[in-house]
Amino acid sequence: MAPLKVVILGAGFGGLEVASRLSAAAPDDVDITLIDQNDSFVFGFSKLDVMFGRTTLPQVRAYYREIDKPSVTFRRETVTSIDPSTRKVATDRSTYQADVLVVALGADLDPAATPGLVEGGHEFYSVDGAARLASVLPTFTSGHAVIGVMGTPFKCPPAPAETAFMLHDYLTARQCRDQVQISVVSPLPVPVPPSPATSRAILDGFAERGISYLGGQTVAGLDPGRRTATLHSGIDVDYDLFLGVPLHRAPQVVLDSGLADSGWVEVEPTTLRTPYPGVYALGDVANAPVPRAGVFAERAAAVVADQILAQLFAGDVTPYDGYGMCYIEFGDERVARVEVTFITANGPEGGPFTPPSRDLAIEKDHFGTSRLQRWFGR
Ligand SMILES: Cc1cc2nc3c(=O)[nH]c(=O)nc-3n(C[C@H](O)[C@H](O)[C@H](O)COP(=O)(O)OP(=O)(O)OC[C@H]3O[C@@H](n4cnc5c(N)ncnc54)[C@H](O)[C@@H]3O)c2cc1C
């Protein structure tokens, strides 16, 4: 029998995990094409390290050319159209006909959608934005630093809090922390709503360090002349340095495909199936009831890979449960860990919270290196 043609759009957390699992489990029975517009992968959390000068972009890039897996072909191409009813995909260089199509194109950032953000602020959610900030932050020594979220959904909900802890350490090391006020503006009423213990630990950490948290608020726009951020509630917040989390949206090619009429790809939560046979969507681009974070994309990828394998060999598939184990930077080289399961009969359920420690910082490092090993063979 001819191998099953699996076309995976997007080589991020989700796409890399599906490709790795299928290649490992059924190298002779699948023919995988993995497509991404970029030449390399960067972990979301590495952007924070780049921004604060703890590392550099070249050090954190994993190049797709390193992928050497049975039955996996990587193509650096931009996807230009997706027809979910025929499972045909066009790119800037070729066309593909899939037996199984996996849409893992992530979420795009739209800084221009917020008035004044591009002119008057900075964003740290893209690789380029984080790298730019690495040269801006050394010039900031006094005033009000505002870390502000423009709207929901946004990737890695604890990231604004992590940024505040890391900014505190950065300014302390440069001996100018006393001249800087730090505030976080977030739509989340508390930093990690499904885990009260995590939220309490973050808010206690903020109180110890003099960091303010404005929960339940989003930024509507910036006035670069007055250096004021206006929140949707009408409150004005003056700033000297604005670190923004831009609005997120599904990539235009996905919006144009008819897969995302609600703005994100509609999926059956426990299977990640779209209404189109043989078409799955997972990770940030999908509207599964989980946060936008790599750990959730990775677990969803395992469920999708299992279903593709069950199509080949039969077998049981465990439904997607929206479980994720997240590491949270608390500053002072300490990291905490929280577990949450989002798809349960009773809604999101917070699991254990492990307080910040240096041992968990080592565990987080291992989390990253183990993925690079699995996906890139490093
Ligand atoms: C600052 C920050 C910190 C974070 N920290 C964490 C963390 O600690 N833990 C965690 O789990 N998550 C974290 N995240 C979130 C995490 O990075 C994302 O949720 C995760 O990468 C989503 O995986 P994905 O596969 O859905 O999408 P992505 O990893 O974004 O991959 C999507 C891929 O699709 C490609 N693509 C898009 N459009 C096209 C196109 N038209 N043609 C071809 N290719 C295209 C992109 O180039 C990209 O490589 C963080 C994010 C940020 C910004």
The ligand as an ORCA input file, in Angstrom:
! r2SCAN-3c Opt
* xyz 0 1
  C       7.212     35.512     25.000
  C       6.594     34.147     24.878
  C       6.858     33.195     25.847
  C       6.285     31.934     25.758
  N       6.580     30.989     26.718
  C       6.022     29.763     26.629
  C       6.327     28.773     27.609
  O       7.096     28.995     28.542
  N       5.730     27.553     27.490
  C       4.876     27.272     26.464
  O       4.371     26.156     26.405
  N       4.561     28.197     25.529
  C       5.121     29.425     25.574
  N       4.826     30.362     24.618
  C       3.787     30.086     23.612
  C       4.293     29.210     22.478
  O       5.426     29.775     21.870
  C       3.191     29.016     21.434
  O       1.955     28.848     22.048
  C       3.491     27.789     20.588
  O       4.647     28.023     19.820
  C       2.321     27.431     19.690
  O       2.648     26.344     18.879
  P       1.995     26.199     17.427
  O       2.602     24.989     16.830
  O       0.531     26.308     17.507
  O       2.444     27.506     16.640
  P       3.921     28.070     16.363
  O       4.919     27.423     17.244
  O       3.791     29.549     16.395
  O       4.214     27.589     14.873
  C       3.475     28.054     13.774
  C       4.387     28.011     12.564
  O       3.607     28.302     11.383
  C       4.409     29.039     10.507
  N       3.551     29.774      9.579
  C       2.582     30.678      9.855
  N       1.984     31.102      8.715
  C       2.601     30.443      7.682
  C       2.412     30.403      6.285
  N       1.474     31.151      5.654
  N       3.202     29.595      5.532
  C       4.153     28.811      6.117
  N       4.369     28.804      7.454
  C       3.600     29.599      8.234
  C       5.220     29.959     11.411
  O       6.404     30.375     10.764
  C       5.496     29.075     12.621
  O       6.752     28.433     12.561
  C       5.420     31.631     24.669
  C       5.193     32.580     23.671
  C       5.769     33.828     23.774
  C       5.520     34.834     22.673
*
